[in-house]
Amino acid sequence: MFLSDEFRLQAVACGLSLGLVAVSPWLKGVPARWLAALLLPLSLAAPALALWQFFVVQEAVTRAYAGSVVPGWGAWGPSPGSPW
């Protein structure tokens, strides 16, 4: 079910995330700058990908709800627990 076309990317991302949790004890020796250089672009890409996916299906959602649907403040504002 989760390996069908529409869920394949999410299933791969979940698998990679669980893999990172498993190898995290060995990442203690990696310099913080390297980790930051990797994590910064990934943390910026995540919301951008989510918004892109929303805009891809926005026309179908608009037809299904018979009205325009736009991202709310949750898409643009900081998440709970965020330092900003």
Secondary structure by P-SEA (a helix, b strand, c coil): cccccccaaaaaaaaaaaaaaaaccccccccaaaaaaaaaaaaaaaaaaaaaaaaaaaaaaaaaaccccccccccccccccccc
